[in-house]
Amino acid sequence: MTDDCVIRAVRGDEWEKVKELRLAALRDPAAAVAFLETEENALSQEDAYWQQRAAGAAEGRGARQFIAEAGDGSWVGSVTVLIEAKGGTDFFGEVIEQQQGHVVGVFVRPEQRGSGLVERLFDAALEWSWSLEAPVTERVRLFVHEENARAEAFYRRYGFGASGVVVPLETGAKDREYVVVRPAGGVA
């Protein structure tokens, strides 16, 4: 039940829980199409990596990770939003067209799926993104794998629309990510 969950930003000292939830996400059967990282890669990271990751997602204006914390203290979901500056480049090497948030790392444990928890996580992430002082975030975007129909359906229901941009992945000619966007304060 999502009613007992608190949605909040991670704290910098919670790196062990950040790591545990990320590994759970990468072990999920949908991970192969939902994440650009493998469990093997994540397991190879030193503690310092996870400490920096948690600190970076807890402070400042560049990124924020939101988690759903159950009444027993366990983490049952997460979403991260990165702030991308106009004129910079994204992790595919493409030029960023406008100031925007970029949603990554969306994960809800299987037993919580369909409960409304992902909507609450997105509400917190987008509210934070749009609350930043100048330069104002003009839109939020995310990439969705062409074979991740469940995620694509949620993003559409949540107000994201096709941008017309398709990113081919290095893993194969038929392996693509679609870029979907939601303008600040509106629906695409």
C-alpha positions as CSV (number, residue, x, y, z in Angstrom):
1,M,0.0,0.0,0.0
2,T,1.4,3.4,-0.9
3,D,-0.4,5.3,1.9
4,D,2.3,4.4,4.4
5,C,5.1,5.5,2.1
6,V,6.9,8.8,2.5
7,I,8.2,10.4,-0.7
8,R,11.4,12.4,0.0
9,A,14.8,13.3,-1.4
10,V,17.7,11.0,-0.5
11,R,20.2,12.3,2.1
12,G,23.9,12.2,1.4
13,D,24.7,9.7,4.1
14,E,22.3,7.1,2.7
15,W,24.6,5.7,0.1
16,E,24.2,2.1,1.2
17,K,20.4,2.2,0.6
18,V,21.0,4.1,-2.7
19,K,23.3,1.2,-3.8
20,E,20.9,-1.5,-2.6
21,L,17.9,0.0,-4.4
22,R,19.9,0.4,-7.6
23,L,21.1,-3.2,-7.5
24,A,17.5,-4.3,-6.9
25,A,16.4,-2.3,-10.0
26,L,19.2,-3.8,-12.1
27,R,18.2,-7.3,-11.1
28,D,14.6,-6.7,-12.2
29,P,13.6,-8.5,-15.4
30,A,12.8,-5.2,-17.0
31,A,16.2,-3.8,-16.3
32,A,17.7,-4.9,-19.6
33,V,15.4,-2.4,-21.4
34,A,15.0,0.2,-18.7
35,F,18.6,1.0,-17.7
36,L,21.8,1.7,-19.5
37,E,23.8,0.1,-16.8
38,T,24.3,-3.6,-15.8
39,E,24.3,-5.2,-12.4
40,E,27.8,-6.3,-13.1
41,N,29.0,-2.7,-13.7
42,A,27.2,-1.5,-10.5
43,L,28.7,-4.3,-8.4
44,S,32.2,-3.3,-9.6
45,Q,31.9,0.2,-8.1
46,E,33.8,1.1,-4.9
47,D,32.0,2.5,-1.9
48,A,33.3,6.0,-2.7
49,Y,31.3,5.9,-6.0
50,W,28.1,5.2,-4.1
51,Q,28.9,7.9,-1.5
52,Q,29.5,10.5,-4.3
53,R,26.3,9.4,-6.1
54,A,24.2,9.8,-2.9
55,A,25.7,13.1,-2.0
56,G,25.3,14.4,-5.6
57,A,21.6,13.4,-5.6
58,A,20.9,14.9,-2.2
59,E,22.4,18.4,-2.6
60,G,22.7,21.2,-5.0
61,R,20.8,22.1,-8.1
62,G,22.2,19.6,-10.6
63,A,20.3,16.4,-9.6
64,R,17.9,15.1,-7.0
65,Q,16.9,11.5,-6.3
66,F,13.5,10.9,-4.7
67,I,12.7,7.7,-2.9
68,A,9.5,6.1,-1.5
69,E,10.2,5.0,2.0
70,A,7.8,2.5,3.5
71,G,6.7,2.6,7.2
72,D,9.3,0.0,8.1
73,G,12.1,2.1,6.6
74,S,12.6,0.1,3.5
75,W,12.9,1.8,0.1
76,V,10.3,0.6,-2.4
77,G,10.8,3.0,-5.3
78,S,12.9,5.8,-6.7
79,V,13.2,8.4,-9.5
80,T,16.1,10.8,-10.2
81,V,15.9,14.0,-12.1
82,L,19.1,15.6,-13.6
83,I,19.1,19.2,-14.7
84,E,20.6,19.7,-18.1
85,A,21.9,23.1,-19.3
86,K,21.0,24.4,-22.7
87,G,24.0,23.9,-25.0
88,G,25.6,21.1,-23.0
89,T,25.7,17.5,-24.2
90,D,23.8,14.5,-22.8
91,F,25.2,11.0,-22.2
92,F,24.6,10.1,-25.9
93,G,26.7,13.1,-27.0
94,E,23.8,15.0,-28.3
95,V,23.5,18.8,-27.8
96,I,20.9,19.8,-25.2
97,E,18.4,22.1,-27.0
98,Q,17.0,23.8,-23.9
99,Q,17.2,24.0,-20.2
100,Q,15.5,20.9,-18.9
101,G,15.1,18.2,-16.4
102,H,16.0,14.7,-17.4
103,V,14.3,11.8,-15.5
104,V,16.4,8.7,-15.0
105,G,16.5,5.7,-12.8
106,V,12.7,5.1,-12.5
107,F,12.1,2.0,-10.4
108,V,9.3,0.7,-8.2
109,R,9.6,-2.7,-6.6
110,P,7.3,-5.3,-8.2
111,E,4.9,-5.6,-5.3
112,Q,4.3,-1.8,-5.4
113,R,3.6,-1.6,-9.2
114,G,0.2,-0.4,-10.1
115,S,-0.3,1.2,-6.7
116,G,0.1,4.8,-7.7
117,L,3.5,5.1,-6.1
118,V,5.3,6.0,-9.4
119,E,2.9,8.9,-9.8
120,R,3.9,10.2,-6.4
121,L,7.6,9.9,-7.2
122,F,7.1,11.7,-10.5
123,D,5.1,14.5,-8.7
124,A,8.0,15.1,-6.3
125,A,10.7,15.0,-9.0
126,L,8.9,17.3,-11.4
127,E,7.8,19.7,-8.7
128,W,11.5,20.0,-7.6
129,S,12.6,20.5,-11.2
130,W,10.2,23.2,-11.9
131,S,10.7,25.0,-8.5
132,L,14.4,25.8,-9.3
133,E,15.2,29.5,-9.6
134,A,16.5,30.9,-12.9
135,P,17.3,29.5,-15.3
136,V,13.9,27.9,-15.1
137,T,13.6,24.3,-16.3
138,E,11.5,24.6,-19.5
139,R,10.6,20.9,-19.8
140,V,11.3,17.5,-18.5
141,R,12.4,14.7,-20.7
142,L,13.2,11.0,-20.5
143,F,14.1,8.2,-22.7
144,V,12.0,5.1,-23.0
145,H,13.1,1.9,-24.7
146,E,11.0,0.8,-27.6
147,E,10.2,-2.5,-25.9
148,N,9.2,-1.0,-22.6
149,A,5.5,-0.7,-23.3
150,R,4.4,-0.5,-19.6
151,A,6.7,2.4,-18.9
152,E,5.7,4.1,-22.2
153,A,2.0,3.8,-21.3
154,F,2.6,5.4,-17.9
155,Y,4.6,8.3,-19.3
156,R,1.8,9.0,-21.8
157,R,-0.8,8.9,-19.0
158,Y,1.4,11.2,-16.9
159,G,1.5,13.9,-19.7
160,F,4.6,13.1,-21.6
161,G,4.4,13.2,-25.4
162,A,6.7,12.1,-28.2
163,S,9.4,14.6,-29.1
164,G,10.1,12.9,-32.5
165,V,13.6,12.1,-31.4
166,V,14.7,8.5,-31.6
167,V,18.1,7.4,-30.2
168,P,19.6,4.2,-31.6
169,L,21.6,2.3,-29.0
170,E,24.9,0.6,-29.6
171,T,23.5,-2.8,-28.6
172,G,21.8,-3.4,-31.9
173,A,20.1,-1.9,-35.0
174,K,16.6,-2.6,-33.7
175,D,17.4,-1.3,-30.2
176,R,16.2,2.2,-29.8
177,E,15.1,4.7,-27.1
178,Y,12.4,7.2,-27.8
179,V,12.7,10.7,-26.2
180,V,9.4,11.9,-24.6
181,V,8.9,15.3,-23.1
182,R,6.6,17.2,-20.8
183,P,6.7,21.0,-20.9
184,A,6.8,22.9,-17.6
185,G,3.3,23.1,-16.1
186,G,1.6,21.3,-19.0
187,V,1.1,18.3,-21.0
188,A,3.0,17.5,-24.2
